[in-house]
Structures are given as structure tokens and as C-alpha cells.
Amino acid sequence: MLKFLKYTAFVLVIIGALNWGLVGFFKFDLVAFLFGEMTVLTRIVYDLVGISAIVSIIAAINCHNEHEMQ
């Protein structure tokens, strides 16, 4: 279960990063294009990407701490 959470968080962080790249380079928000401008679904996607970033940060810190202990 924890492995699934980490993998899902990683995928959502990549999706978020790619979306921000599209916004930066082309002024095109793919999430808003697919789900509408600030609809409930769009906000859920943004929320999940943000939560995934936090999960990924925690996973990276834990991995770093485990590596230092060895």
C-alpha cells in the first residue's frame, strides 16, 4: 500500500511539473483545458498534485535518512 502511494505521488508530481512546463513555455494549462477553468475537478487535480509533492518530499527525506544510517 505504501509503495502504491509513493508511486502514485511520483506520477502526479510529474504530471504537475509537465503542466507547469506547458504553462511556462506556452501559456497553456492542460489541466484547465481538460477539466475546465477552476472547476471542482480541476481543483481536485491541483490538490492531489500538491499533496503528492508533500508525500514525495517526505519519502525523499526518509530515503535520505535511511541511507545515512547505513
Summary of the structure (lengths in Angstrom):
residues: 70
radius of gyration: 14.7
end to end distance: 25.0
largest distance: 48.2
contacts: 165
relative contact order: 0.15
helix: 87%
strand: 0%
